[in-house]
Amino acid sequence: MIGQGLLSTFLATAAWQYGAARVDSASAGVFINIEPLIGATLGIGLFGDPVGWPVLLGGMLIVLGSIVVVRGERPNASHAADATHGLSMD
């Protein structure tokens, strides 16, 4: 039980904090949405969970949505300077 607590709580939190310190929050937040896709993939691979069109459609939507968000978060040069100082021109 201690091993489960260490692996599922401590190591997961430590890995998240390590990654979050190295990328901006918008990019890091996208990966929260990928977690169900990873869980479904592991369930299919490890436990033989059935794969149907809802799982495939959901997986494609998760990936597509993540790509859209990451590409949409790239600031241009003028907004990048404002974002660093907490100013918004919008």
C-alpha positions as CSV (number, residue, x, y, z in Angstrom):
1,M,0.0,0.0,0.0
2,I,2.9,2.4,0.7
3,G,4.3,1.6,-2.7
4,Q,1.0,2.5,-4.4
5,G,0.9,5.8,-2.5
6,L,4.4,6.6,-3.5
7,L,4.0,5.8,-7.1
8,S,0.5,7.2,-7.7
9,T,0.8,10.3,-5.5
10,F,4.3,11.3,-4.8
11,L,6.1,10.4,-8.0
12,A,3.2,11.7,-10.2
13,T,3.1,15.0,-8.4
14,A,6.9,15.3,-8.5
15,A,6.9,14.6,-12.2
16,W,4.1,17.1,-12.8
17,Q,6.0,19.8,-10.9
18,Y,9.2,19.1,-12.7
19,G,7.5,19.5,-16.0
20,A,5.4,22.5,-15.0
21,A,8.6,24.4,-14.0
22,R,10.0,24.0,-17.5
23,V,7.1,25.0,-19.7
24,D,4.5,27.7,-19.6
25,S,1.2,27.0,-17.8
26,A,-0.9,27.0,-21.0
27,S,1.2,24.3,-22.6
28,A,1.3,22.3,-19.4
29,G,-2.4,22.5,-18.9
30,V,-3.1,20.9,-22.3
31,F,-1.5,17.6,-21.0
32,I,-4.2,17.3,-18.4
33,N,-6.6,16.6,-21.2
34,I,-4.4,13.8,-22.6
35,E,-4.5,11.9,-19.3
36,P,-7.8,10.1,-20.2
37,L,-6.4,9.1,-23.5
38,I,-3.3,7.5,-21.8
39,G,-5.6,5.8,-19.3
40,A,-7.8,4.3,-22.1
41,T,-4.7,3.2,-24.1
42,L,-3.2,1.5,-21.0
43,G,-6.6,-0.2,-20.3
44,I,-6.7,-1.5,-23.9
45,G,-3.1,-2.7,-23.8
46,L,-2.9,-4.1,-20.3
47,F,-6.4,-5.3,-19.5
48,G,-7.9,-5.9,-23.0
49,D,-10.6,-3.3,-22.7
50,P,-12.8,-3.2,-25.8
51,V,-12.1,-0.6,-28.5
52,G,-15.2,0.9,-30.1
53,W,-16.0,4.0,-32.1
54,P,-16.7,6.1,-29.0
55,V,-13.2,5.4,-27.7
56,L,-11.6,6.1,-31.1
57,L,-13.6,9.3,-31.6
58,G,-12.9,10.5,-28.1
59,G,-9.2,9.9,-28.6
60,M,-9.1,11.7,-31.9
61,L,-11.0,14.7,-30.4
62,I,-8.6,14.9,-27.4
63,V,-5.5,14.9,-29.7
64,L,-7.1,17.4,-32.1
65,G,-8.1,19.7,-29.3
66,S,-4.7,19.6,-27.7
67,I,-3.1,20.5,-31.1
68,V,-5.4,23.4,-31.6
69,V,-4.8,24.8,-28.1
70,V,-1.0,24.5,-28.3
71,R,-0.9,26.1,-31.8
72,G,-3.3,28.8,-30.7
73,E,-1.2,29.7,-27.6
74,R,1.9,30.8,-29.5
75,P,2.1,34.6,-28.9
76,N,3.4,37.0,-31.5
77,A,6.3,39.3,-30.6
78,S,4.2,42.3,-29.5
79,H,2.0,40.2,-27.2
80,A,4.9,38.3,-25.8
81,A,6.5,41.4,-24.3
82,D,3.2,42.5,-22.8
83,A,2.5,39.1,-21.3
84,T,5.8,39.2,-19.5
85,H,4.8,42.4,-17.7
86,G,1.2,41.3,-17.1
87,L,-0.2,43.8,-19.6
88,S,-2.9,42.9,-22.1
89,M,-3.6,44.9,-25.2
90,D,-6.8,43.0,-25.9
